[in-house]
């Protein structure tokens, strides 16, 4: 589960087992977690976050979307080369 981004106390990562799904990222902070699809950016699941947190997470994902997609592709390539 490589953390690919840290912003404003939030961690953003991918689970290796999820790399066969469409591109998405998990966001977490203080035991809470959310999953966002990247194409288009949209909330998939949430555990514990309040709406204002989700709004902030989505703003961060939109701002870093290109970087997150590039990191996703790198992880998929690493998996495929094993």
Protein Blocks (a to p, Z undefined) as FASTA:
>chain_A
ZZfbdeehiacdddfklmmpccdddddeehiacdddfbdcddfbdchiafklmmmmmmmm
mmmmmmmmmmmmmmmmmmmmZZ
